[in-house]
Amino acid sequence: MGILKKLQSELKNAGTAARGAIDEGKVRIEIFRVRQSADAAAQALGYAVHRARRDGHTIDAETLERLDGTLTTHEAAAARLEEELGRHRGSTTGATAPEGAAAADPARDDGPKEPESSGS
């Protein structure tokens, strides 16, 4: 009977790991969606400023505040989801990322990186 209990325990662990991976995947998708929304808000803000400058006037305070508020809201949501992703990673047993894996994580991509300079 010992082998059946061991098998049952391993299946239960596999199920728990699969649920954790699915939950983490859902959070990653939501982070991606929120970042796309933040990018769209930043783009709208940039276009509004560009058009105002091109036309020789300033952007009205109401529009500026609305666009900035939208961008800030999306950035805050992304930060909250990043924290949630960190909790998911911390709660999964044996799922520690190897050193340097955060740089290769597309959910944590903060944009272009500066090239590393050679020591010469």
N, C-alpha and C positions, 0 to 999 in steps of 0.2 A: 504493500500500500504506500510505501514511502515515495516511490517513483511517481505515482499519480498525484500526490500532494505537491511534489516538486514541479511537475508539469503544470498543474493548476496555478501554482504560484507564479511561474514564469509567464503563463498566458495572461494572468492578471497584470503583471508588470508591463507586458507588451501592450496591453490595452490602455493602461494608464499613460504610457509613453506616447502612444498614438493620439490619444485625446489631447495631451499637452502639445503635440506637434500641430494638430489641427487648430487648436486655440491660438497658438503662436502665429500660424499662417493667416488666420482671420485678422489678427491685430496688424500684421505686416501689410495686408491688403488695405486695411483702413488707413494706416499711416500713408501709404502710397496715394490713396484717394485724397486725403486731407492735404498732402503736399502739393498735389496737382491743383487743388482749389487755391492754396496759398500762392502758387506760381501764377495762376490766372489773375488773382487779386493784385499781385505785384505788377503784372503786365498792364493791367487796367490803370493802376496808379501811375506807372511810367508813361503810358500813352497820354494820360490826362495832363501830366506835367509837360510833356513834350509839345502837345498841341497848344497849350497855353503859352509856352515860351515862343513857339513858332508864330503864333498869332499876335504876339507882343502884349499879352496881358497876363495877369496872375490867375491862378486857379482859385475858384471861390472856396471859402473856408468850409462850407457845408459838404461839397463834393470831396475835398481833401480829407475831411474828418471821416466821412463815410467809407471812402476807399481804404484809408489807413486803419480804421476800425475793423473792416473786413479782413485785412491782411493780419492784423494783430490777433484776431479771433482764431484764424486758421493756424497761425504759428503756435498759439497756446494749446490748441487741440492736438497738434503734432507732438508737442512736448509732453502732454499728458499721456498720449499713446506710447511714446518712447519709454516713459516710466512704466507703463503697463507691460510693455514688451520685456523690459528688464525684470519685472516681477515674474513673468512667465518663464524666462530663462533661469531665474534663480530657483524657482519651485520645481523644475524638472530635475530629477536625480540623474547624475552622471552626464548631464548635458552641458558641461562647461565648454565654452568655446576656446580653441587654442589661441595662444598669444598671437596678436596680429590679425585675428579674424574680424575684428570690428572694422578695420580699414577696408576689408573686402565685402562687407555687409551692405547690400544695396539700400536697405532701409535706413542706414545711417549715413548715406552719402550727402555731404553738406555742400556739394558743388565742386568746382575745379580746385585742384591742389597745386601749390607752387612746386616746381621741379626741385629735386634735391641737388644741391651743388656738390661738385667733387671737391675733395680736400686739397687739391693742387692750387 
